[in-house]
Amino acid sequence: AGASVYNNCIGCHQATGAGIPGAFPPLAGHVPEILAARGGREWLIQVMLYGLQGQISVKGASYNGIMPGYGQLSNAEIAAVLTHIATQWGNALPAGQAAFTEAEVQAQRGKNLTAQQVLSTRQQLGLR
Ligand code: HEM
């Protein structure tokens, strides 16, 4: 299921998860470090629901783009695609973490965050 939902993402993040340097950040080799950060799991759900906009650094490279929100997808689809990107291309869920659930996604709905607010929360994750 997650692989088919990921078809929404490949135009930017690519089938390999490598992204496009300078334009679209990689998910391969990167999603686990987001999940390992305190609050990272909830924050990933917020990226899916509300998008992300503004300057970020991923593995020392700078991006300043717009990630669209996917709140129109179902809770099950969002949970599936997040589990997919957490487990593809050599990525693995951190120890102690299980697949994303519909209930976890539902818990982040109704916050009506802007993509800029999702950016400011990212700064609390301590990614570099
Ligand atoms: C950022 C996943 C679709 C463009 C991100 C991030 C994740 C992600 C997890 C956060 C990376 C980080 O902050 O370290 C996904 C998934 C998608 C998807 C699972 C499909 C459901 C897309 C599409 C585009 C896109 C279609 C292009 C139209 C971007 C950009 C960023 C980003 C530009 C960085 C935003 C910024 O510079 O602030 N994506 N993405 N994504 N994504 Fe996506």
Boltz pocket constraint, residues with backbone or C-beta under 6 A from the ligand:
constraints:
  - pocket:
      binder: B
      contacts: [[A, 5], [A, 6], [A, 8], [A, 9], [A, 10], [A, 11], [A, 12], [A, 13], [A, 23], [A, 24], [A, 25], [A, 26], [A, 27], [A, 34], [A, 44], [A, 47], [A, 52], [A, 53], [A, 54], [A, 55], [A, 56], [A, 57], [A, 58], [A, 63], [A, 64], [A, 65], [A, 66], [A, 67], [A, 68], [A, 70], [A, 81], [A, 82], [A, 85], [A, 119], [A, 122]]
      max_distance: 6.0
